[in-house]
Amino acid sequence: MESYEYVVVTIDGDYANLRRVDKPDSELKLVARALLPEEIVEGCVVVYECLEYRMK
């Protein structure tokens, strides 16, 4: 299974907007914060792999 790296662009309440690192012109992906690591902050990088997000 492939893995993708995302940068946390913004955090707005219970959701975060993510942008793929390898496609900087792509649309933002809205993800519920409950699916993301608890310690995320704007500007950090997360990896999506095997249906899970983890800090890089």
All heavy atoms as a GROMACS GRO file, in nm:
protein
  454
    1MET      N    1   0.085  -0.118   0.000
    1MET     CA    2   0.000   0.000   0.000
    1MET      C    3   0.089   0.124   0.000
    1MET      O    4   0.190   0.130   0.069
    1MET     CB    5  -0.091  -0.003   0.123
    1MET     CG    6  -0.195   0.102   0.123
    1MET     SD    7  -0.314   0.078   0.256
    1MET     CE    8  -0.458   0.052   0.156
    2GLU      N    9   0.050   0.223  -0.076
    2GLU     CA   10   0.130   0.346  -0.086
    2GLU      C   11   0.111   0.433   0.037
    2GLU      O   12   0.012   0.424   0.107
    2GLU     CB   13   0.089   0.424  -0.210
    2GLU     CG   14   0.132   0.360  -0.338
    2GLU     CD   15   0.113   0.452  -0.455
    2GLU    OE1   16   0.160   0.566  -0.450
    2GLU    OE2   17   0.049   0.408  -0.552
    3SER      N   18   0.208   0.520   0.057
    3SER     CA   19   0.195   0.620   0.164
    3SER      C   20   0.206   0.758   0.102
    3SER      O   21   0.270   0.777  -0.002
    3SER     CB   22   0.304   0.600   0.270
    3SER     OG   23   0.431   0.621   0.215
    4TYR      N   24   0.140   0.855   0.165
    4TYR     CA   25   0.138   0.992   0.117
    4TYR      C   26   0.173   1.085   0.232
    4TYR      O   27   0.130   1.063   0.345
    4TYR     CB   28  -0.001   1.030   0.064
    4TYR     CG   29  -0.048   0.941  -0.049
    4TYR    CD1   30  -0.137   0.838  -0.026
    4TYR    CD2   31  -0.002   0.960  -0.178
    4TYR    CE1   32  -0.180   0.756  -0.129
    4TYR    CE2   33  -0.044   0.880  -0.282
    4TYR     CZ   34  -0.132   0.777  -0.257
    4TYR     OH   35  -0.174   0.696  -0.359
    5GLU      N   36   0.250   1.188   0.201
    5GLU     CA   37   0.285   1.288   0.302
    5GLU      C   38   0.198   1.411   0.280
    5GLU      O   39   0.177   1.455   0.167
    5GLU     CB   40   0.432   1.327   0.292
    5GLU     CG   41   0.524   1.217   0.334
    5GLU     CD   42   0.670   1.261   0.337
    5GLU    OE1   43   0.699   1.380   0.314
    5GLU    OE2   44   0.754   1.174   0.362
    6TYR      N   45   0.148   1.464   0.392
    6TYR     CA   46   0.065   1.585   0.389
    6TYR      C   47   0.120   1.687   0.486
    6TYR      O   48   0.169   1.652   0.593
    6TYR     CB   49  -0.079   1.552   0.432
    6TYR     CG   50  -0.156   1.467   0.336
    6TYR    CD1   51  -0.157   1.329   0.346
    6TYR    CD2   52  -0.231   1.526   0.234
    6TYR    CE1   53  -0.229   1.250   0.258
    6TYR    CE2   54  -0.304   1.449   0.146
    6TYR     CZ   55  -0.303   1.311   0.158
    6TYR     OH   56  -0.375   1.235   0.070
    7VAL      N   57   0.107   1.814   0.450
    7VAL     CA   58   0.139   1.924   0.540
    7VAL      C   59   0.008   1.975   0.598
    7VAL      O   60  -0.090   1.992   0.524
    7VAL     CB   61   0.210   2.040   0.465
    7VAL    CG1   62   0.229   2.160   0.554
    7VAL    CG2   63   0.341   1.993   0.408
    8VAL      N   64   0.005   1.997   0.728
    8VAL     CA   65  -0.113   2.054   0.792
    8VAL      C   66  -0.112   2.204   0.763
    8VAL      O   67  -0.027   2.277   0.813
    8VAL     CB   68  -0.113   2.026   0.944
    8VAL    CG1   69  -0.235   2.090   1.008
    8VAL    CG2   70  -0.108   1.877   0.971
    9VAL      N   71  -0.204   2.249   0.680
    9VAL     CA   72  -0.210   2.389   0.639
    9VAL      C   73  -0.282   2.472   0.744
    9VAL      O   74  -0.229   2.575   0.788
    9VAL     CB   75  -0.278   2.404   0.501
    9VAL    CG1   76  -0.287   2.549   0.460
    9VAL    CG2   77  -0.202   2.323   0.396
   10THR      N   78  -0.400   2.430   0.782
   10THR     CA   79  -0.476   2.501   0.884
   10THR      C   80  -0.549   2.402   0.973
   10THR      O   81  -0.581   2.291   0.931
   10THR     CB   82  -0.581   2.596   0.824
   10THR    OG1   83  -0.671   2.522   0.743
   10THR    CG2   84  -0.518   2.707   0.743
   11ILE      N   85  -0.576   2.445   1.095
   11ILE     CA   86  -0.658   2.369   1.188
   11ILE      C   87  -0.775   2.458   1.226
   11ILE      O   88  -0.756   2.572   1.268
   11ILE     CB   89  -0.578   2.328   1.313
   11ILE    CG1   90  -0.462   2.236   1.274
   11ILE    CG2   91  -0.669   2.260   1.415
   11ILE    CD1   92  -0.368   2.204   1.387
   12ASP      N   93  -0.896   2.406   1.206
   12ASP     CA   94  -1.016   2.485   1.232
   12ASP      C   95  -1.112   2.399   1.313
   12ASP      O   96  -1.186   2.318   1.258
   12ASP     CB   97  -1.079   2.530   1.101
   12ASP     CG   98  -1.197   2.621   1.122
   12ASP    OD1   99  -1.207   2.684   1.229
   12ASP    OD2  100  -1.281   2.632   1.030
   13GLY      N  101  -1.108   2.414   1.444
   13GLY     CA  102  -1.197   2.337   1.530
   13GLY      C  103  -1.168   2.189   1.525
   13GLY      O  104  -1.058   2.144   1.554
   14ASP      N  105  -1.268   2.112   1.483
   14ASP     CA  106  -1.255   1.966   1.478
   14ASP      C  107  -1.199   1.914   1.347
   14ASP      O  108  -1.195   1.793   1.324
   14ASP     CB  109  -1.391   1.901   1.502
   14ASP     CG  110  -1.440   1.920   1.644
   14ASP    OD1  111  -1.355   1.938   1.734
   14ASP    OD2  112  -1.562   1.916   1.666
   15TYR      N  113  -1.154   2.003   1.259
   15TYR     CA  114  -1.105   1.963   1.128
   15TYR      C  115  -0.970   2.028   1.098
   15TYR      O  116  -0.937   2.133   1.152
   15TYR     CB  117  -1.205   2.003   1.018
   15TYR     CG  118  -1.336   1.930   1.033
   15TYR    CD1  119  -1.440   1.984   1.106
   15TYR    CD2  120  -1.353   1.804   0.976
   15TYR    CE1  121  -1.558   1.916   1.122
   15TYR    CE2  122  -1.472   1.735   0.992
   15TYR     CZ  123  -1.574   1.791   1.064
   15TYR     OH  124  -1.692   1.723   1.080
   16ALA      N  125  -0.896   1.962   1.009
   16ALA     CA  126  -0.769   2.017   0.964
   16ALA      C  127  -0.766   2.009   0.811
   16ALA      O  128  -0.819   1.915   0.752
   16ALA     CB  129  -0.652   1.938   1.022
   17ASN      N  130  -0.705   2.108   0.749
   17ASN     CA  131  -0.687   2.110   0.604
   17ASN      C  132  -0.545   2.064   0.574
   17ASN      O  133  -0.449   2.120   0.626
   17ASN     CB  134  -0.708   2.250   0.548
   17ASN     CG  135  -0.854   2.288   0.546
   17ASN    OD1  136  -0.932   2.224   0.478
   17ASN    ND2  137  -0.889   2.389   0.621
   18LEU      N  138  -0.535   1.961   0.490
   18LEU     CA  139  -0.406   1.904   0.456
   18LEU      C  140  -0.378   1.922   0.308
   18LEU      O  141  -0.468   1.922   0.226
   18LEU     CB  142  -0.404   1.754   0.487
   18LEU     CG  143  -0.448   1.709   0.626
   18LEU    CD1  144  -0.440   1.557   0.636
   18LEU    CD2  145  -0.365   1.773   0.733
   19ARG      N  146  -0.248   1.936   0.275
   19ARG     CA  147  -0.207   1.947   0.135
   19ARG      C  148  -0.098   1.844   0.109
   19ARG      O  149  -0.003   1.834   0.187
   19ARG     CB  150  -0.155   2.086   0.103
   19ARG     CG  151  -0.098   2.093  -0.039
   19ARG     CD  152  -0.078   2.233  -0.088
   19ARG     NE  153  -0.209   2.287  -0.124
   19ARG     CZ  154  -0.251   2.408  -0.089
   19ARG    NH1  155  -0.174   2.487  -0.018
   19ARG    NH2  156  -0.369   2.450  -0.124
   20ARG      N  157  -0.111   1.769   0.001
   20ARG     CA  158  -0.009   1.669  -0.032
   20ARG      C  159   0.123   1.736  -0.064
   20ARG      O  160   0.128   1.835  -0.136
   20ARG     CB  161  -0.052   1.585  -0.152
   20ARG     CG  162  -0.134   1.467  -0.105
   20ARG     CD  163  -0.168   1.367  -0.205
   20ARG     NE  164  -0.061   1.312  -0.285
   20ARG     CZ  165  -0.083   1.217  -0.376
   20ARG    NH1  166  -0.204   1.171  -0.395
   20ARG    NH2  167   0.016   1.170  -0.447
   21VAL      N  168   0.229   1.682  -0.009
   21VAL     CA  169   0.363   1.737  -0.028
   21VAL      C  170   0.406   1.725  -0.174
   21VAL      O  171   0.465   1.819  -0.229
   21VAL     CB  172   0.465   1.667   0.065
   21VAL    CG1  173   0.607   1.707   0.032
   21VAL    CG2  174   0.432   1.695   0.210
   22ASP      N  175   0.376   1.614  -0.238
   22ASP     CA  176   0.420   1.592  -0.376
   22ASP      C  177   0.331   1.661  -0.480
   22ASP      O  178   0.364   1.662  -0.598
   22ASP     CB  179   0.430   1.443  -0.406
   22ASP     CG  180   0.297   1.370  -0.395
   22ASP    OD1  181   0.209   1.418  -0.322
   22ASP    OD2  182   0.283   1.264  -0.458
   23LYS      N  183   0.219   1.719  -0.437
   23LYS     CA  184   0.129   1.792  -0.528
   23LYS      C  185   0.090   1.925  -0.463
   23LYS      O  186  -0.023   1.942  -0.418
   23LYS     CB  187   0.004   1.710  -0.558
   23LYS     CG  188   0.033   1.583  -0.635
   23LYS     CD  189  -0.095   1.512  -0.670
   23LYS     CE  190  -0.064   1.386  -0.748
   23LYS     NZ  191  -0.186   1.315  -0.785
   24PRO      N  192   0.182   2.021  -0.459
   24PRO     CA  193   0.153   2.146  -0.388
   24PRO      C  194   0.040   2.230  -0.448
   24PRO      O  195  -0.017   2.313  -0.380
   24PRO     CB  196   0.286   2.223  -0.395
   24PRO     CG  197   0.364   2.160  -0.504
   24PRO     CD  198   0.316   2.018  -0.516
   25ASP      N  199   0.003   2.204  -0.574
   25ASP     CA  200  -0.106   2.279  -0.637
   25ASP      C  201  -0.241   2.211  -0.622
   25ASP      O  202  -0.341   2.261  -0.671
   25ASP     CB  203  -0.076   2.300  -0.786
   25ASP     CG  204   0.047   2.387  -0.807
   25ASP    OD1  205   0.076   2.470  -0.719
   25ASP    OD2  206   0.112   2.370  -0.911
   26SER      N  207  -0.245   2.097  -0.554
   26SER     CA  208  -0.370   2.024  -0.539
   26SER      C  209  -0.462   2.092  -0.438
   26SER      O  210  -0.420   2.177  -0.360
   26SER     CB  211  -0.342   1.880  -0.493
   26SER     OG  212  -0.282   1.881  -0.366
   27GLU      N  213  -0.589   2.052  -0.442
   27GLU     CA  214  -0.686   2.106  -0.347
   27GLU      C  215  -0.656   2.055  -0.207
   27GLU      O  216  -0.597   1.949  -0.190
   27GLU     CB  217  -0.827   2.064  -0.386
   27GLU     CG  218  -0.878   2.131  -0.511
   27GLU     CD  219  -1.024   2.100  -0.535
   27GLU    OE1  220  -1.100   2.082  -0.437
   27GLU    OE2  221  -1.063   2.095  -0.651
   28LEU      N  222  -0.700   2.132  -0.108
   28LEU     CA  223  -0.682   2.090   0.030
   28LEU      C  224  -0.775   1.973   0.061
   28LEU      O  225  -0.884   1.962   0.007
   28LEU     CB  226  -0.713   2.205   0.124
   28LEU     CG  227  -0.620   2.325   0.116
   28LEU    CD1  228  -0.667   2.434   0.211
   28LEU    CD2  229  -0.478   2.287   0.145
   29LYS      N  230  -0.729   1.887   0.150
   29LYS     CA  231  -0.808   1.772   0.194
   29LYS      C  232  -0.855   1.800   0.336
   29LYS      O  233  -0.773   1.825   0.425
   29LYS     CB  234  -0.720   1.646   0.191
   29LYS     CG  235  -0.790   1.521   0.233
   29LYS     CD  236  -0.695   1.402   0.218
   29LYS     CE  237  -0.765   1.274   0.253
   29LYS     NZ  238  -0.676   1.159   0.235
   30LEU      N  239  -0.985   1.800   0.358
   30LEU     CA  240  -1.043   1.824   0.489
   30LEU      C  241  -1.051   1.693   0.565
   30LEU      O  242  -1.113   1.597   0.518
   30LEU     CB  243  -1.182   1.887   0.475
   30LEU     CG  244  -1.249   1.934   0.602
   30LEU    CD1  245  -1.171   2.047   0.666
   30LEU    CD2  246  -1.391   1.978   0.572
   31VAL      N  247  -0.988   1.687   0.682
   31VAL     CA  248  -0.981   1.564   0.761
   31VAL      C  249  -1.023   1.594   0.904
   31VAL      O  250  -0.981   1.694   0.962
   31VAL     CB  251  -0.838   1.506   0.760
   31VAL    CG1  252  -0.829   1.381   0.845
   31VAL    CG2  253  -0.792   1.477   0.618
   32ALA      N  254  -1.105   1.507   0.961
   32ALA     CA  255  -1.146   1.522   1.101
   32ALA      C  256  -1.024   1.504   1.191
   32ALA      O  257  -0.943   1.413   1.171
   32ALA     CB  258  -1.252   1.419   1.136
   33ARG      N  259  -1.011   1.590   1.291
   33ARG     CA  260  -0.896   1.583   1.380
   33ARG      C  261  -0.893   1.454   1.460
   33ARG      O  262  -0.787   1.410   1.502
   33ARG     CB  263  -0.896   1.702   1.476
   33ARG     CG  264  -0.869   1.829   1.398
   33ARG     CD  265  -0.803   1.940   1.470
   33ARG     NE  266  -0.704   1.908   1.567
   33ARG     CZ  267  -0.680   1.982   1.673
   33ARG    NH1  268  -0.750   2.092   1.693
   33ARG    NH2  269  -0.586   1.951   1.757
   34ALA      N  270  -1.007   1.390   1.477
   34ALA     CA  271  -1.011   1.263   1.549
   34ALA      C  272  -0.932   1.155   1.476
   34ALA      O  273  -0.887   1.058   1.537
   34ALA     CB  274  -1.155   1.218   1.567
   35LEU      N  275  -0.911   1.171   1.345
   35LEU     CA  276  -0.834   1.074   1.267
   35LEU      C  277  -0.685   1.104   1.265
   35LEU      O  278  -0.606   1.022   1.219
   35LEU     CB  279  -0.887   1.070   1.123
   35LEU     CG  280  -1.033   1.032   1.106
   35LEU    CD1  281  -1.074   1.046   0.961
   35LEU    CD2  282  -1.056   0.891   1.156
   36LEU      N  283  -0.648   1.222   1.311
   36LEU     CA  284  -0.508   1.266   1.306
   36LEU      C  285  -0.441   1.250   1.442
   36LEU      O  286  -0.508   1.245   1.545
   36LEU     CB  287  -0.503   1.413   1.263
   36LEU     CG  288  -0.559   1.441   1.124
   36LEU    CD1  289  -0.578   1.591   1.104
   36LEU    CD2  290  -0.468   1.384   1.017
   37PRO      N  291  -0.307   1.247   1.443
   37PRO     CA  292  -0.237   1.240   1.572
   37PRO      C  293  -0.273   1.362   1.658
   37PRO      O  294  -0.292   1.473   1.607
   37PRO     CB  295  -0.089   1.244   1.533
   37PRO     CG  296  -0.085   1.198   1.392
   37PRO     CD  297  -0.215   1.241   1.331
   38GLU      N  298  -0.282   1.340   1.786
   38GLU     CA  299  -0.325   1.445   1.879
   38GLU      C  300  -0.232   1.566   1.880
   38GLU      O  301  -0.275   1.679   1.902
   38GLU     CB  302  -0.334   1.385   2.019
   38GLU     CG  303  -0.418   1.466   2.115
   38GLU     CD  304  -0.441   1.390   2.244
   38GLU    OE1  305  -0.495   1.279   2.238
   38GLU    OE2  306  -0.404   1.444   2.349
   39GLU      N  307  -0.103   1.544   1.856
   39GLU     CA  308  -0.004   1.650   1.871
   39GLU      C  309   0.018   1.736   1.745
   39GLU      O  310   0.112   1.814   1.740
   39GLU     CB  311   0.130   1.591   1.915
   39GLU     CG  312   0.193   1.494   1.816
   39GLU     CD  313   0.147   1.350   1.832
   39GLU    OE1  314   0.053   1.321   1.906
   39GLU    OE2  315   0.209   1.264   1.768
   40ILE      N  316  -0.069   1.726   1.645
   40ILE     CA  317  -0.048   1.804   1.523
   40ILE      C  318  -0.060   1.953   1.549
   40ILE      O  319  -0.134   1.998   1.637
   40ILE     CB  320  -0.144   1.764   1.409
   40ILE    CG1  321  -0.288   1.799   1.445
   40ILE    CG2  322  -0.128   1.622   1.368
   40ILE    CD1  323  -0.381   1.804   1.326
   41VAL      N  324   0.018   2.029   1.472
   41VAL     CA  325   0.011   2.175   1.471
   41VAL      C  326   0.021   2.218   1.325
   41VAL      O  327   0.065   2.141   1.240
   41VAL     CB  328   0.124   2.240   1.555
   41VAL    CG1  329   0.107   2.211   1.701
   41VAL    CG2  330   0.260   2.197   1.506
   42GLU      N  331  -0.018   2.341   1.296
   42GLU     CA  332  -0.008   2.390   1.160
   42GLU      C  333   0.138   2.389   1.116
   42GLU      O  334   0.227   2.428   1.190
   42GLU     CB  335  -0.066   2.531   1.150
   42GLU     CG  336  -0.216   2.532   1.169
   42GLU     CD  337  -0.276   2.671   1.159
   42GLU    OE1  338  -0.203   2.768   1.134
   42GLU    OE2  339  -0.398   2.682   1.178
   43GLY      N  340   0.161   2.338   0.995
   43GLY     CA  341   0.296   2.332   0.941
   43GLY      C  342   0.365   2.198   0.958
   43GLY      O  343   0.467   2.173   0.895
   44CYS      N  344   0.311   2.111   1.041
   44CYS     CA  345   0.375   1.980   1.060
   44CYS      C  346   0.339   1.888   0.944
   44CYS      O  347   0.247   1.913   0.868
   44CYS     CB  348   0.340   1.919   1.194
   44CYS     SG  349   0.172   1.859   1.209
   45VAL      N  350   0.415   1.780   0.931
   45VAL     CA  351   0.394   1.684   0.823
   45VAL      C  352   0.342   1.554   0.883
   45VAL      O  353   0.395   1.505   0.983
   45VAL     CB  354   0.526   1.658   0.747
   45VAL    CG1  355   0.506   1.552   0.639
   45VAL    CG2  356   0.578   1.787   0.685
   46VAL      N  357   0.237   1.501   0.821
   46VAL     CA  358   0.182   1.372   0.862
   46VAL      C  359   0.190   1.277   0.743
   46VAL      O  360   0.190   1.319   0.628
   46VAL     CB  361   0.037   1.382   0.914
   46VAL    CG1  362   0.030   1.460   1.042
   46VAL    CG2  363  -0.054   1.442   0.810
   47VAL      N  364   0.196   1.149   0.773
   47VAL     CA  365   0.202   1.046   0.670
   47VAL      C  366   0.073   0.965   0.678
   47VAL      O  367   0.031   0.925   0.786
   47VAL     CB  368   0.324   0.953   0.693
   47VAL    CG1  369   0.327   0.841   0.590
   47VAL    CG2  370   0.453   1.034   0.689
   48TYR      N  371   0.012   0.944   0.562
   48TYR     CA  372  -0.108   0.861   0.553
   48TYR      C  373  -0.067   0.727   0.493
   48TYR      O  374  -0.016   0.721   0.381
   48TYR     CB  375  -0.214   0.928   0.465
   48TYR     CG  376  -0.339   0.847   0.449
   48TYR    CD1  377  -0.428   0.834   0.554
   48TYR    CD2  378  -0.370   0.785   0.329
   48TYR    CE1  379  -0.544   0.761   0.540
   48TYR    CE2  380  -0.486   0.712   0.314
   48TYR     CZ  381  -0.573   0.700   0.421
   48TYR     OH  382  -0.688   0.627   0.407
   49GLU      N  383  -0.086   0.620   0.570
   49GLU     CA  384  -0.046   0.488   0.526
   49GLU      C  385  -0.133   0.384   0.597
   49GLU      O  386  -0.157   0.395   0.718
   49GLU     CB  387   0.100   0.467   0.560
   49GLU     CG  388   0.160   0.339   0.511
   49GLU     CD  389   0.309   0.333   0.538
   49GLU    OE1  390   0.352   0.372   0.648
   49GLU    OE2  391   0.381   0.290   0.448
   50CYS      N  392  -0.179   0.285   0.525
   50CYS     CA  393  -0.262   0.178   0.581
   50CYS      C  394  -0.384   0.234   0.656
   50CYS      O  395  -0.414   0.192   0.768
   50CYS     CB  396  -0.181   0.087   0.672
   50CYS     SG  397  -0.051  -0.002   0.586
   51LEU      N  398  -0.448   0.332   0.596
   51LEU     CA  399  -0.569   0.394   0.652
   51LEU      C  400  -0.546   0.465   0.785
   51LEU      O  401  -0.640   0.486   0.861
   51LEU     CB  402  -0.681   0.290   0.666
   51LEU     CG  403  -0.717   0.216   0.538
   51LEU    CD1  404  -0.820   0.107   0.568
   51LEU    CD2  405  -0.769   0.310   0.431
   52GLU      N  406  -0.422   0.506   0.814
   52GLU     CA  407  -0.389   0.578   0.938
   52GLU      C  408  -0.300   0.697   0.907
   52GLU      O  409  -0.222   0.695   0.812
   52GLU     CB  410  -0.313   0.488   1.035
   52GLU     CG  411  -0.393   0.380   1.096
   52GLU     CD  412  -0.310   0.302   1.200
   52GLU    OE1  413  -0.187   0.308   1.197
   52GLU    OE2  414  -0.373   0.237   1.283
   53TYR      N  415  -0.312   0.798   0.990
   53TYR     CA  416  -0.223   0.913   0.983
   53TYR      C  417  -0.126   0.904   1.100
   53TYR      O  418  -0.165   0.870   1.213
   53TYR     CB  419  -0.302   1.043   0.997
   53TYR     CG  420  -0.389   1.074   0.877
   53TYR    CD1  421  -0.522   1.035   0.873
   53TYR    CD2  422  -0.337   1.143   0.769
   53TYR    CE1  423  -0.601   1.064   0.764
   53TYR    CE2  424  -0.417   1.173   0.658
   53TYR     CZ  425  -0.548   1.133   0.656
   53TYR     OH  426  -0.627   1.162   0.548
   54ARG      N  427   0.001   0.935   1.074
   54ARG     CA  428   0.102   0.939   1.180
   54ARG      C  429   0.195   1.056   1.155
   54ARG      O  430   0.208   1.104   1.042
   54ARG     CB  431   0.180   0.808   1.189
   54ARG     CG  432   0.258   0.775   1.065
   54ARG     CD  433   0.340   0.647   1.080
   54ARG     NE  434   0.391   0.601   0.952
   54ARG     CZ  435   0.500   0.650   0.892
   54ARG    NH1  436   0.570   0.746   0.949
   54ARG    NH2  437   0.539   0.604   0.775
   55MET      N  438   0.260   1.102   1.260
   55MET     CA  439   0.356   1.212   1.247
   55MET      C  440   0.479   1.160   1.174
   55MET      O  441   0.517   1.046   1.189
   55MET     CB  442   0.399   1.263   1.386
   55MET     CG  443   0.288   1.329   1.465
   55MET     SD  444   0.232   1.483   1.394
   55MET     CE  445   0.373   1.586   1.425
   56LYS      N  446   0.538   1.249   1.097
   56LYS     CA  447   0.663   1.213   1.028
   56LYS      C  448   0.779   1.240   1.119
   56LYS      O  449   0.783   1.328   1.196
   56LYS     CB  450   0.678   1.290   0.899
   56LYS     CG  451   0.805   1.256   0.826
   56LYS     CD  452   0.809   1.315   0.691
   56LYS     CE  453   0.942   1.273   0.630
   56LYS     NZ  454   0.964   1.335   0.505
   0.00000   0.00000   0.00000
